[in-house]
Amino acid sequence: MGCVIFLNEVVAEIEQEKQYRILWISPDLIYGYWISMDDNKMPEKFEYNLLEEGLSSGRFEKKEETSSETSDIGISESSKKRRDELWEALQSALTYEPDIYDRKRRKELLQEPAKKLGTPYNNLYRYLVRYWKNGKTPNAFLIDRRKSGKRAGINGCQKKQGRPARHEGGFGKVLNSDDIKNFSKAVKKYYLTQKKATLVSTYEKMLADNYAIMNGAGQLALLPPDQIPSIRQFRYWFQKSFDIKTVKQKRDGDAKFELTGRAITRRSDYQLMGPGAKYQIDATVGDIYLVSQFDRGDIIGRPVMYFVVDSYSRMVTGMYVGLEGPSWAGAMMAIENAASDKVAYCASYGVEITEDEWPCRHIPTAILGDRGEMESRLADNLVQMLGVRIENAPPYRADLKGIIEQHFRTINTNALPFLPGKVLPDMSERGGHDYRLDAKLDIRQFTEIIIRCVLYYNNSHSMDYFEKNEQMMQMGVDAVPLELWNFGIRYCSGCLKTVPKDTLRLALLPMDRASVTERGIRFKGMYYSCEEALKGLWFEKARAKGTYRVKIYYDPRDMGAILVENPTGTEVIRCELVEWETKYAGKQLDEVWYEQEKEKLRNKELKAKELEAKINLGKQIESIVDSAEQKSSADNAASKAERLRNIRANRKNEKEEIRKKEAFTGQETEQDEKVVQSSKEPEISPVMRLIQQQVEEEIKDDALYNQSRLPGTADSGVSGKSPD
């Protein structure tokens, strides 16, 4: 399919560098008329298929117009009156298409308009060309006198512009193109940066860079005053050349400009259908120090407050006050509170309310966060299990969550100023009072105060800035969060959802994978077990077929138990730590990780000591082996065959000697040891040594069995004695 060509489009012929505006196309798409944008010629005829092929092949291309020449802004009333006269006279003739584009028929059609205007018909051609080239609109007949006269510039003046100087000798000159380049270069280099230089200092830097020379003393000397632009000229050029948006973006940065400098043309609740269409969630650190509820002498620092606010009604739907830093654990508690029964929640802190005072126990369609907790993968379960859409504001754009940011301001203004332990700005001053020592409230008491502040806000806070719609004004709805919530529930589209408490908690808990092994279900270095796993032979299967993975849910605040999805069913099973892992019961995940890392570090230190001892052992063994080799090389005169032939006899002799030394009943003195060490046998030949060993062995055997086989005594029958 070829390129579609529309009326009033501008096409460019690439090779000829010409542009044409499409004026008319025949119904059968055979031909059409266009007019050249580069001269004042009358429209010309073109063949549709050739233009279509040219657009497809790249010989022609469509041009997008970036500005319009037919605006009547700044046009004088006389020009507008002339426009109306021309349009009234030419309107009927211009409707005859394509006759008006034909030279012969055009002459006939212009006769009547020429009579009305009192001018020859050919004088109307320039108006027609202007009309066709500018999009065939009545405003094309406007005479733009802003383009009349001499073109403004900096080269046509021979005299310095502006009022004369009051005193002679001041800076000032006729500006030229080089001066303008110097201005632009200096502003971009020194002023349009986040260093926040003043315009005066930028001007001085420019003079040093471009209007000064080095003198003989090695110092800069300015040019004569009539060759230097004045600060007034520099400032005037700057104000004419740069707008406030560009200046603030360059000097403050895009992020800060979007937060504090951009135009505010929209609202946070724009296009919201009703309550629950979007919740906003955020955390802030309370400007107060608390004490421990277990030992009121211990100061435990500042609490973290989470709030969940409905964007439509400004209703606070959920809250959490705790010591968890801004993290998923705190956000999880706030979202769980938003979907919980508020009557029971308030009663747990000693605050009695009715369901009508805080009727929020739902989950929303969408939750807007700030690229913190809601951007982590832990929030994926909200999407997958509950169908909640997660949105995140860009970084440094707290203004996009203005509703909840305004609530933080309200809480800090109404609740905290008169509480003991309030953070004050003058503690760091010399002699300033340390407000931390004034802490008196524990976390439960502070939570009760915040609950009462939320109830006041929801039920009584009047929002003068809230823009009510027409129906709210007709029904007399006050701009109070509770009334807006009830109005939205009654008359607006339903966006709220309810879910079982167990399902909600399962969706909020972090999800991960654990390994089933023969020792138990391993997760984060800890082992868990349960009755269902033992009965289902999970661990035996893991030992026989190898480990396998299961999906688990856990609460990082207490690692004593996890929830495991049954691989063979749909239920979730609670598994607790095995007996030898109970040291981690009740511990937070961070505490477990710390202990494990500490143990790993200790094992590394032990490994280093073990390696050192192993190296020393090797050295000791090498020393013993070297000593043995030295002794063996000195004593081994026997051949290899002789050494191998007497292994059994040598072993027997060695065993006898060891028995004597190790016998518990044997006696051994130092003198005997010295005699043994000092006595040395005379050197004999290897053959004689072999005969001697055999004889000694036979003597020992005879003594053992009382049989003598020495020559001359075999038949004597006298044992143990030899004849003289």
C-alpha positions as CSV (number, residue, x, y, z in Angstrom):
1,M,0.0,0.0,0.0
2,G,1.4,3.4,-1.0
3,C,1.7,6.5,1.2
4,V,-1.5,8.3,1.9
5,I,-1.5,11.9,0.8
6,F,-3.7,14.5,2.6
7,L,-4.8,18.0,1.8
8,N,-2.8,20.9,3.1
9,E,0.3,18.7,3.6
10,V,3.7,20.0,2.6
11,V,6.0,17.7,0.6
12,A,9.6,18.3,-0.4
13,E,11.4,17.2,-3.5
14,I,14.8,16.1,-2.2
15,E,16.9,16.6,-5.3
16,Q,15.5,20.0,-6.4
17,E,15.2,21.2,-2.8
18,K,11.7,22.5,-3.4
19,Q,8.6,22.4,-1.2
20,Y,4.9,22.2,-2.3
21,R,1.6,22.4,-0.4
22,I,-1.1,20.0,-1.5
23,L,-4.2,22.1,-2.4
24,W,-6.7,19.6,-4.0
25,I,-6.8,15.9,-5.0
26,S,-9.3,14.5,-7.5
27,P,-11.9,12.0,-6.1
28,D,-10.5,9.3,-8.4
29,L,-6.9,9.9,-7.1
30,I,-5.7,10.6,-10.7
31,Y,-4.3,14.1,-10.4
32,G,-4.2,17.1,-8.1
33,Y,-3.0,20.7,-7.6
34,W,-0.1,22.0,-5.5
35,I,1.6,25.3,-5.0
36,S,5.3,26.0,-4.6
37,M,6.3,27.3,-1.2
38,D,9.6,28.8,-2.5
39,D,8.1,31.4,-5.0
40,N,4.9,33.2,-5.8
41,K,3.8,31.2,-8.8
42,M,0.2,30.0,-9.3
43,P,-0.8,26.4,-8.4
44,E,0.4,23.6,-10.7
45,K,-1.1,20.2,-11.7
46,F,0.6,17.0,-10.5
47,E,-0.1,13.3,-11.1
48,Y,-1.1,11.5,-7.9
49,N,0.5,8.1,-8.7
50,L,3.9,9.8,-9.5
51,L,3.8,11.6,-6.2
52,E,2.8,8.5,-4.4
53,E,5.7,6.6,-5.9
54,G,8.1,9.4,-5.1
55,L,7.1,9.3,-1.5
56,S,7.6,5.6,-1.4
57,S,11.0,5.7,-3.1
58,G,12.3,8.6,-1.1
59,R,12.4,11.2,-3.9
60,F,9.8,13.1,-2.0
61,E,9.2,13.4,1.7
62,K,6.6,14.9,3.9
63,K,7.5,18.0,5.9
64,E,6.0,18.8,9.3
65,E,5.2,22.4,9.9
66,T,6.5,23.7,13.3
67,S,4.8,27.1,13.3
68,S,1.9,28.9,11.8
69,E,2.0,32.2,10.0
70,T,-1.8,32.7,10.3
71,S,-2.1,33.7,13.9
72,D,-3.9,37.1,14.6
73,I,-2.0,37.6,17.9
74,G,-0.4,41.1,17.8
75,I,-2.2,42.0,14.5
76,S,-3.7,45.5,14.3
77,E,-7.4,46.0,14.0
78,S,-7.0,47.6,10.6
79,S,-5.3,44.4,9.3
80,K,-8.1,42.3,10.7
81,K,-10.6,44.6,9.0
82,R,-8.8,44.2,5.6
83,R,-8.8,40.4,6.2
84,D,-12.6,40.3,6.6
85,E,-13.1,42.4,3.4
86,L,-10.9,40.1,1.3
87,W,-12.5,37.0,2.7
88,E,-16.0,38.2,2.1
89,A,-15.2,39.0,-1.5
90,L,-13.1,35.9,-2.4
91,Q,-14.9,33.2,-0.3
92,S,-17.4,32.3,-3.1
93,A,-14.7,32.1,-5.8
94,L,-12.4,30.0,-3.7
95,T,-15.0,27.3,-3.2
96,Y,-14.9,26.4,-7.0
97,E,-12.3,23.7,-6.9
98,P,-10.5,22.7,-9.1
99,D,-11.7,25.5,-11.4
100,I,-10.0,28.2,-9.4
101,Y,-6.7,26.5,-10.0
102,D,-7.1,26.6,-13.8
103,R,-5.7,29.7,-15.4
104,K,-8.7,30.4,-17.8
105,R,-11.4,29.6,-15.3
106,R,-9.7,31.6,-12.6
107,K,-9.9,34.8,-14.6
108,E,-13.7,34.3,-14.9
109,L,-14.2,33.5,-11.2
110,L,-12.2,36.6,-10.1
111,Q,-14.2,39.1,-12.0
112,E,-17.0,39.5,-9.4
113,P,-14.6,39.8,-6.4
114,A,-12.6,42.3,-8.3
115,K,-15.6,44.5,-8.7
116,K,-16.5,44.3,-5.0
117,L,-13.0,45.3,-4.0
118,G,-12.7,47.9,-6.7
119,T,-9.4,46.6,-8.1
120,P,-8.3,44.7,-11.3
121,Y,-8.7,40.9,-11.0
122,N,-4.9,40.3,-11.5
123,N,-4.2,42.3,-8.4
124,L,-6.0,39.6,-6.4
125,Y,-3.4,36.9,-7.4
126,R,-1.0,37.9,-4.6
127,Y,-3.9,37.4,-2.1
128,L,-4.7,34.0,-3.6
129,V,-1.1,32.9,-3.4
130,R,-0.9,34.0,0.2
131,Y,-4.2,32.1,1.0
132,W,-3.0,28.9,-0.6
133,K,0.5,28.9,0.7
134,N,-0.7,29.6,4.3
135,G,-3.1,26.7,4.6
136,K,-6.3,28.1,2.9
137,T,-7.6,29.9,6.1
138,P,-9.1,33.4,6.3
139,N,-6.2,34.6,8.5
140,A,-3.9,34.0,5.5
141,F,-5.1,37.4,4.3
142,L,-3.7,39.2,7.4
143,I,-1.0,41.8,6.8
144,D,1.7,41.1,9.4
145,R,3.3,44.5,9.8
146,R,5.7,43.0,12.4
147,K,7.8,41.9,9.5
148,S,7.7,45.3,7.9
149,G,10.6,47.8,8.0
150,K,14.3,47.3,8.4
151,R,15.4,44.0,9.8
152,A,16.7,44.4,13.4
153,G,20.3,43.6,13.9
154,I,23.5,44.6,15.5
155,N,25.5,45.7,12.5
156,G,23.4,48.5,11.2
157,C,24.1,50.9,14.1
158,Q,27.1,53.2,14.1
159,K,26.2,54.8,17.4
160,K,25.6,53.3,20.8
161,Q,21.9,52.8,21.5
162,G,20.0,53.8,24.6
163,R,20.0,57.0,26.7
164,P,23.3,58.9,26.9
165,A,25.6,58.3,29.8
166,R,25.3,60.7,32.7
167,H,29.1,60.8,33.2
168,E,31.8,60.6,30.6
169,G,34.4,57.8,30.7
170,G,31.9,55.0,31.6
171,F,31.9,51.6,29.9
172,G,29.8,51.2,26.7
173,K,30.2,50.5,23.0
174,V,28.3,49.6,19.9
175,L,27.8,45.9,20.1
176,N,28.9,43.6,17.3
177,S,28.7,39.9,16.7
178,D,31.8,39.2,18.7
179,D,30.3,40.9,21.7
180,I,27.2,38.8,21.4
181,K,29.3,35.6,21.2
182,N,31.3,36.7,24.3
183,F,28.0,37.4,26.2
184,S,26.6,34.0,25.3
185,K,29.8,32.1,26.1
186,A,30.2,33.8,29.5
187,V,26.6,33.2,30.5
188,K,26.7,29.5,29.6
189,K,30.1,29.0,31.3
190,Y,29.6,30.9,34.5
191,Y,25.9,31.8,35.1
192,L,23.8,28.8,33.8
193,T,25.4,26.4,36.2
194,Q,24.5,25.1,39.6
195,K,27.4,27.1,41.2
196,K,24.8,29.9,41.4
197,A,27.2,32.8,40.3
198,T,25.5,36.2,40.1
199,L,25.1,38.1,36.9
200,V,27.5,40.8,38.0
201,S,30.3,38.2,38.8
202,T,29.5,36.6,35.4
203,Y,30.0,40.0,33.7
204,E,33.3,40.5,35.6
205,K,34.5,37.0,34.5
206,M,33.6,37.9,30.9
207,L,35.7,41.1,31.1
208,A,38.7,39.1,32.4
209,D,38.3,36.5,29.6
210,N,37.6,38.8,26.6
211,Y,38.2,42.5,27.4
212,A,41.6,42.5,29.2
213,I,45.2,42.0,28.2
214,M,48.3,41.0,30.2
215,N,50.6,44.0,31.0
216,G,54.3,43.9,31.6
217,A,53.8,43.3,35.3
218,G,52.0,40.1,34.6
219,Q,48.6,41.5,35.6
220,L,45.4,41.9,33.6
221,A,44.6,45.4,32.3
222,L,41.2,46.3,30.9
223,L,40.7,47.7,27.4
224,P,39.7,51.4,27.0
225,P,36.2,52.0,28.3
226,D,34.7,52.7,24.9
227,Q,35.7,49.2,23.8
228,I,34.0,47.4,26.8
229,P,30.3,46.6,27.0
230,S,28.6,48.0,30.0
231,I,26.8,46.0,32.7
232,R,23.5,47.5,31.5
233,Q,24.1,46.3,28.0
234,F,25.0,42.8,29.3
235,R,22.0,42.6,31.5
236,Y,19.6,43.9,28.8
237,W,20.9,41.3,26.3
238,F,20.6,38.6,28.9
239,Q,17.0,39.5,29.8
240,K,16.1,39.5,26.1
241,S,17.8,36.2,25.3
242,F,16.9,33.9,28.1
243,D,13.5,33.0,29.7
244,I,13.0,32.3,33.4
245,K,12.3,28.6,32.8
246,T,15.6,27.9,31.1
247,V,17.5,29.9,33.7
248,K,16.0,28.1,36.7
249,Q,16.4,24.7,35.1
250,K,20.1,25.3,34.4
251,R,20.9,26.9,37.8
252,D,18.7,24.6,40.0
253,G,18.8,21.4,38.0
254,D,15.8,19.6,36.4
255,A,14.9,17.7,39.5
256,K,14.6,20.8,41.8
257,F,12.9,22.8,39.0
258,E,10.2,20.1,38.6
259,L,9.7,20.2,42.3
260,T,9.7,23.9,43.1
261,G,9.7,25.8,39.8
262,R,7.4,24.2,37.3
263,A,3.9,25.4,36.6
264,I,1.2,23.6,38.6
265,T,-1.6,22.9,36.1
266,R,-3.0,19.6,37.4
267,R,-4.2,18.0,40.6
268,S,-3.3,14.7,42.4
269,D,-6.9,13.6,42.3
270,Y,-7.4,14.3,38.6
271,Q,-9.6,11.7,36.8
272,L,-10.1,9.6,40.0
273,M,-13.3,7.7,39.9
274,G,-14.0,7.5,43.6
275,P,-12.6,6.3,47.0
276,G,-10.1,3.5,46.5
277,A,-9.1,4.5,43.0
278,K,-5.7,5.3,44.3
279,Y,-4.0,5.3,47.7
280,Q,-0.8,7.2,48.5
281,I,1.6,5.7,51.0
282,D,4.7,7.3,52.5
283,A,6.7,7.3,55.7
284,T,8.2,10.1,57.8
285,V,10.4,10.1,61.0
286,G,8.5,11.7,63.9
287,D,10.0,14.8,65.3
288,I,10.0,13.4,68.8
289,Y,12.1,11.2,71.0
290,L,10.4,8.3,72.9
291,V,11.3,6.1,75.9
292,S,11.1,2.4,76.3
293,Q,7.8,0.9,77.5
294,F,9.8,-1.7,79.4
295,D,12.3,0.6,81.1
296,R,11.2,4.2,81.0
297,G,14.6,5.4,81.8
298,D,15.9,4.3,78.3
299,I,15.5,6.7,75.4
300,I,14.8,4.7,72.3
301,G,15.0,7.4,69.6
302,R,12.5,8.7,67.1
303,P,9.5,6.7,65.8
304,V,8.7,6.0,62.1
305,M,5.2,6.9,61.0
306,Y,3.5,5.3,57.9
307,F,0.3,6.7,56.6
308,V,-2.0,5.5,53.8
309,V,-4.2,8.3,52.3
310,D,-7.0,8.0,49.8
311,S,-6.3,10.4,46.9
312,Y,-10.0,11.1,46.2
313,S,-11.3,12.0,49.6
314,R,-8.0,12.7,51.5
315,M,-9.2,10.1,54.1
316,V,-6.4,8.5,56.2
317,T,-7.2,4.8,55.5
318,G,-4.3,3.2,57.3
319,M,-1.4,4.0,59.6
320,Y,1.5,2.4,61.4
321,V,3.8,3.8,64.2
322,G,6.8,1.7,65.1
323,L,10.6,1.6,65.2
324,E,11.0,-0.1,61.8
325,G,12.9,2.2,59.5
326,P,11.3,3.2,56.2
327,S,11.2,-0.3,54.8
328,W,8.9,-2.9,53.5
329,A,8.2,-4.1,57.0
330,G,6.7,-0.8,57.9
331,A,4.8,-0.4,54.6
332,M,3.5,-3.9,55.0
333,M,2.0,-3.0,58.5
334,A,0.4,0.2,57.1
335,I,-1.2,-1.6,54.2
336,E,-2.5,-4.3,56.5
337,N,-3.9,-1.7,58.8
338,A,-5.7,0.0,55.9
339,A,-7.6,-3.2,55.1
340,S,-8.3,-4.1,58.8
341,D,-11.2,-3.3,61.2
342,K,-10.4,0.0,62.8
343,V,-12.8,-0.5,65.7
344,A,-10.7,-3.4,67.0
345,Y,-7.4,-1.6,66.2
346,C,-8.4,1.5,68.1
347,A,-9.7,-0.5,71.0
348,S,-6.3,-2.2,71.4
349,Y,-4.9,1.3,72.2
350,G,-7.7,2.3,74.5
351,V,-9.6,4.4,72.0
352,E,-13.3,3.6,71.6
353,I,-14.9,4.5,68.2
354,T,-17.8,3.3,66.1
355,E,-17.6,1.8,62.6
356,D,-18.9,5.1,61.1
357,E,-16.0,7.2,62.5
358,W,-13.4,5.3,60.5
359,P,-15.1,3.1,57.9
360,C,-11.9,2.1,56.0
361,R,-11.2,-1.6,55.8
362,H,-10.4,-2.2,52.1
363,I,-7.6,-2.5,49.6
364,P,-7.5,0.0,46.7
365,T,-7.2,-0.3,42.9
366,A,-3.7,1.3,42.9
367,I,-1.1,2.4,45.4
368,L,1.3,5.3,44.7
369,G,4.7,5.2,46.4
370,D,8.0,7.0,46.0
371,R,10.4,4.5,44.4
372,G,11.3,3.1,47.8
373,E,9.5,0.1,49.3
374,M,6.8,0.0,46.6
375,E,9.5,-0.4,43.9
376,S,11.1,-3.6,45.4
377,R,10.1,-7.0,44.3
378,L,8.4,-7.6,47.6
379,A,5.5,-5.6,46.3
380,D,5.0,-8.0,43.4
381,N,2.6,-10.1,45.5
382,L,0.2,-7.2,45.8
383,V,0.0,-7.2,42.0
384,Q,-0.2,-10.9,41.5
385,M,-2.4,-12.0,44.5
386,L,-4.6,-9.0,45.1
387,G,-4.6,-7.2,41.7
388,V,-3.4,-3.9,43.1
389,R,-1.6,-1.7,40.6
390,I,1.7,-0.2,41.9
391,E,2.8,3.3,40.8
392,N,5.9,5.1,41.8
393,A,6.6,8.8,41.6
394,P,9.9,9.9,39.9
395,P,12.9,10.6,42.2
396,Y,12.9,14.0,44.0
397,R,9.2,14.5,43.1
398,A,7.4,14.6,46.4
399,D,5.0,17.1,44.8
400,L,3.4,14.3,42.9
401,K,2.3,12.9,46.3
402,G,1.2,16.2,47.6
403,I,-1.9,14.8,49.4
404,I,0.1,12.7,51.8
405,E,2.9,15.2,52.1
406,Q,0.3,17.7,53.2
407,H,-1.0,15.3,55.8
408,F,2.6,15.0,57.3
409,R,2.6,18.8,57.6
410,T,-0.8,18.7,59.3
411,I,0.4,16.0,61.8
412,N,3.6,17.9,62.6
413,T,1.6,21.1,63.1
414,N,-1.2,19.7,65.2
415,A,0.2,16.8,67.2
416,L,3.9,17.3,67.9
417,P,4.6,20.9,69.0
418,F,3.6,20.5,72.6
419,L,4.8,16.9,73.3
420,P,7.7,16.3,75.6
421,G,10.8,15.3,73.7
422,K,9.9,17.3,70.6
423,V,12.8,17.9,68.3
424,L,13.9,21.6,68.5
425,P,16.2,23.5,66.2
426,D,18.4,25.1,68.8
427,M,20.0,22.1,70.5
428,S,23.2,22.5,68.5
429,E,23.6,26.1,69.7
430,R,26.0,26.8,72.6
431,G,24.1,26.4,75.8
432,G,21.0,24.9,74.0
433,H,18.8,22.5,75.9
434,D,19.0,18.8,74.9
435,Y,15.4,18.1,74.1
436,R,16.1,14.3,74.1
437,L,16.2,14.3,77.9
438,D,12.6,15.6,77.9
439,A,11.3,12.3,76.4
440,K,8.4,11.0,78.4
441,L,6.1,9.1,76.0
442,D,6.5,5.4,75.1
443,I,5.6,4.1,71.7
444,R,2.1,2.9,72.7
445,Q,1.2,6.3,74.2
446,F,2.5,8.1,71.1
447,T,0.5,5.8,68.8
448,E,-2.7,6.6,70.8
449,I,-2.0,10.3,70.2
450,I,-1.5,9.8,66.5
451,I,-4.7,7.7,66.3
452,R,-6.7,10.5,67.9
453,C,-5.1,13.0,65.5
454,V,-6.1,10.9,62.6
455,L,-9.7,10.6,63.9
456,Y,-9.8,14.4,64.2
457,Y,-8.4,14.8,60.7
458,N,-10.8,12.4,59.1
459,N,-13.9,13.6,60.9
460,S,-13.4,17.4,61.5
461,H,-10.6,18.8,59.3
462,S,-12.0,21.3,56.8
463,M,-10.0,21.5,53.6
464,D,-10.5,25.0,52.2
465,Y,-8.2,24.2,49.2
466,F,-10.3,21.2,48.1
467,E,-12.0,21.7,44.7
468,K,-15.5,20.2,44.9
469,N,-17.3,19.1,41.8
470,E,-20.7,20.3,40.7
471,Q,-22.6,17.4,42.3
472,M,-20.9,17.9,45.7
473,M,-21.8,21.6,45.6
474,Q,-25.4,20.8,44.8
475,M,-25.7,18.3,47.6
476,G,-24.0,20.6,50.1
477,V,-21.1,18.2,50.9
478,D,-18.5,19.7,53.2
479,A,-14.8,19.4,52.3
480,V,-14.1,17.0,55.2
481,P,-12.4,13.7,54.5
482,L,-15.2,11.5,56.0
483,E,-18.0,13.3,54.2
484,L,-16.1,13.1,50.9
485,W,-15.5,9.4,51.5
486,N,-19.1,8.7,52.2
487,F,-20.2,10.7,49.2
488,G,-17.8,8.8,47.0
489,I,-19.0,5.5,48.3
490,R,-22.6,6.4,47.7
491,Y,-22.5,8.2,44.3
492,C,-19.2,7.3,42.6
493,S,-17.8,4.2,40.9
494,G,-16.8,1.5,43.3
495,C,-13.0,0.9,43.4
496,L,-12.7,-0.6,46.8
497,K,-12.1,-4.4,47.4
498,T,-12.2,-6.6,50.5
499,V,-10.0,-9.7,51.0
500,P,-9.7,-12.2,53.9
501,K,-7.2,-11.3,56.5
502,D,-5.1,-14.4,55.9
503,T,-5.0,-13.8,52.2
504,L,-3.9,-10.2,52.8
505,R,-1.1,-11.1,55.1
506,L,0.1,-13.8,52.8
507,A,0.2,-11.2,50.0
508,L,2.1,-8.8,52.2
509,L,4.7,-11.2,53.5
510,P,7.9,-11.4,51.5
511,M,8.0,-14.5,49.2
512,D,11.1,-16.5,48.5
513,R,12.3,-20.0,47.6
514,A,13.7,-22.6,50.1
515,S,15.4,-25.9,49.5
516,V,14.1,-29.2,50.9
517,T,17.1,-31.3,52.0
518,E,17.6,-34.5,54.0
519,R,18.2,-32.3,57.1
520,G,15.1,-30.1,56.8
521,I,13.8,-27.1,54.8
522,R,16.8,-24.8,54.4
523,F,16.2,-21.1,54.2
524,K,18.8,-18.4,54.8
525,G,21.1,-20.9,56.4
526,M,18.4,-22.2,58.9
527,Y,16.5,-25.5,58.9
528,Y,12.8,-25.8,59.4
529,S,10.4,-28.8,59.8
530,C,6.8,-29.6,60.4
531,E,4.5,-32.6,60.9
532,E,3.2,-32.5,57.4
533,A,6.8,-32.7,56.0
534,L,7.7,-35.6,58.2
535,K,4.5,-37.5,57.3
536,G,5.0,-36.7,53.6
537,L,8.6,-38.0,53.7
538,W,9.9,-34.8,52.2
539,F,13.3,-35.2,53.7
540,E,13.7,-38.9,52.7
541,K,12.7,-37.9,49.1
542,A,15.3,-35.2,49.1
543,R,18.0,-37.6,50.2
544,A,17.1,-40.2,47.7
545,K,16.4,-38.0,44.7
546,G,18.2,-34.7,45.5
547,T,17.1,-31.4,47.0
548,Y,14.2,-29.5,45.5
549,R,12.8,-26.0,45.9
550,V,9.5,-24.9,47.5
551,K,7.9,-21.5,47.7
552,I,7.8,-20.0,51.2
553,Y,6.6,-16.8,52.9
554,Y,8.3,-15.3,55.9
555,D,8.1,-12.4,58.3
556,P,11.6,-10.8,58.6
557,R,10.7,-9.6,62.1
558,D,10.5,-13.2,63.5
559,M,12.4,-16.0,61.8
560,G,11.1,-18.6,64.2
561,A,8.7,-20.0,61.6
562,I,8.0,-19.8,57.9
563,L,4.9,-20.6,55.8
564,V,5.6,-23.2,53.1
565,E,3.4,-24.0,50.1
566,N,2.7,-27.7,50.0
567,P,4.3,-29.1,46.8
568,T,1.5,-31.7,46.5
569,G,-1.5,-29.5,47.5
570,T,-2.8,-25.9,47.6
571,E,-2.5,-25.2,51.3
572,V,0.1,-23.2,53.1
573,I,1.9,-25.0,56.0
574,R,3.5,-23.4,59.0
575,C,7.0,-24.8,59.6
576,E,9.2,-24.1,62.7
577,L,12.9,-24.2,63.3
578,V,14.3,-27.7,64.0
579,E,15.6,-28.4,67.5
580,W,19.2,-27.6,66.9
581,E,18.3,-24.2,65.3
582,T,16.2,-22.9,68.1
583,K,18.9,-20.4,68.9
584,Y,17.4,-18.3,66.1
585,A,13.8,-18.4,67.4
586,G,12.3,-15.0,67.9
587,K,15.2,-13.3,66.1
588,Q,14.9,-10.8,63.2
589,L,16.3,-11.7,59.9
590,D,19.0,-9.0,60.3
591,E,20.0,-10.4,63.6
592,V,20.3,-13.9,62.1
593,W,22.3,-12.6,59.2
594,Y,24.6,-10.8,61.6
595,E,25.2,-13.9,63.7
596,Q,25.8,-16.0,60.6
597,E,28.3,-13.5,59.2
598,K,30.0,-13.2,62.6
599,E,30.4,-17.0,62.6
600,K,31.7,-17.0,59.1
601,L,34.3,-14.4,60.0
602,R,35.3,-16.5,63.0
603,N,35.6,-19.6,60.8
604,K,37.8,-17.7,58.4
605,E,40.1,-16.7,61.3
606,L,40.2,-20.4,62.5
607,K,41.0,-21.5,58.9
608,A,43.9,-19.1,58.8
609,K,45.2,-20.5,62.1
610,E,44.6,-24.1,60.9
611,L,46.5,-23.4,57.7
612,E,49.4,-21.9,59.7
613,A,49.5,-25.0,61.9
614,K,49.3,-27.3,58.8
615,I,52.3,-25.5,57.2
616,N,54.3,-25.9,60.4
617,L,53.4,-29.6,60.5
618,G,54.6,-30.1,57.0
619,K,57.9,-28.4,58.0
620,Q,58.3,-30.7,61.0
621,I,57.6,-33.8,58.9
622,E,60.1,-32.6,56.3
623,S,62.7,-32.2,59.0
624,I,62.1,-35.7,60.4
625,V,62.3,-37.2,56.9
626,D,65.5,-35.3,56.1
627,S,67.1,-36.7,59.3
628,A,65.9,-40.2,58.4
629,E,67.3,-40.0,54.9
630,Q,70.7,-38.9,56.3
631,K,70.9,-41.8,58.7
632,S,69.7,-44.3,56.0
633,S,72.3,-43.1,53.5
634,A,75.1,-43.7,56.0
635,D,73.9,-47.2,57.2
636,N,72.5,-48.8,54.0
637,A,75.4,-50.7,52.5
638,A,73.3,-53.8,51.7
639,S,72.0,-54.5,48.2
640,K,68.3,-54.0,47.3
641,A,67.7,-57.8,47.2
642,E,69.2,-58.2,50.7
643,R,67.1,-55.4,52.1
644,L,63.9,-56.8,50.6
645,R,64.6,-60.4,51.6
646,N,64.8,-59.7,55.4
647,I,61.7,-57.6,55.9
648,R,59.9,-60.2,58.0
649,A,62.9,-60.8,60.2
650,N,63.6,-57.2,60.6
651,R,60.0,-56.5,61.6
652,K,60.2,-59.3,64.2
653,N,63.4,-57.9,65.7
654,E,62.0,-54.4,65.7
655,K,58.8,-55.6,67.4
656,E,60.8,-57.4,70.1
657,E,62.8,-54.3,70.9
658,I,59.7,-52.1,71.0
659,R,58.0,-54.6,73.4
660,K,60.9,-54.4,75.8
661,K,60.8,-50.6,75.8
662,E,57.1,-50.4,76.1
663,A,56.6,-53.1,78.7
664,F,55.1,-51.8,81.9
665,T,57.2,-54.3,84.0
666,G,60.5,-53.4,82.4
667,Q,63.2,-51.3,84.2
668,E,65.3,-48.8,82.4
669,T,67.9,-46.5,83.8
670,E,69.7,-43.6,82.5
671,Q,73.0,-45.5,82.8
672,D,71.7,-48.3,80.7
673,E,70.5,-45.8,78.1
674,K,73.9,-44.2,78.1
675,V,75.6,-47.6,77.7
676,V,73.4,-48.5,74.8
677,Q,74.0,-45.2,73.2
678,S,77.8,-45.3,73.7
679,S,78.3,-49.0,72.7
680,K,79.0,-49.4,69.1
681,E,79.4,-52.7,67.3
682,P,82.6,-53.1,65.2
683,E,82.2,-52.9,61.5
684,I,81.5,-56.3,59.9
685,S,80.7,-57.3,56.3
686,P,77.1,-57.6,55.2
687,V,77.4,-61.4,54.8
688,M,78.7,-61.8,58.4
689,R,75.9,-59.6,59.6
690,L,73.3,-61.8,57.9
691,I,74.8,-65.0,59.4
692,Q,74.8,-63.3,62.8
693,Q,71.2,-62.3,62.6
694,Q,70.1,-65.8,61.6
695,V,72.0,-67.4,64.4
696,E,70.6,-65.0,66.9
697,E,67.1,-65.7,65.7
698,E,67.6,-69.4,66.1
699,I,69.0,-69.0,69.6
700,K,65.9,-67.0,70.5
701,D,63.6,-69.6,69.1
702,D,65.3,-72.4,70.9
703,A,65.2,-70.5,74.2
704,L,61.5,-69.9,73.6
705,Y,60.6,-73.5,73.0
706,N,63.4,-75.0,75.3
707,Q,65.0,-76.7,72.3
708,S,68.7,-76.3,71.4
709,R,69.8,-76.9,67.9
710,L,73.4,-75.7,68.2
711,P,76.0,-78.1,66.9
712,G,77.0,-80.8,69.4
713,T,73.9,-80.4,71.6
714,A,71.1,-81.6,69.4
715,D,71.0,-85.1,71.0
716,S,72.3,-84.3,74.5
717,G,68.8,-83.6,75.9
718,V,70.3,-80.9,78.0
719,S,68.4,-77.7,77.3
720,G,69.9,-74.3,77.6
721,K,73.5,-75.5,78.1
722,S,76.3,-76.2,75.7
723,P,79.3,-78.5,76.4
724,D,82.6,-77.0,77.2
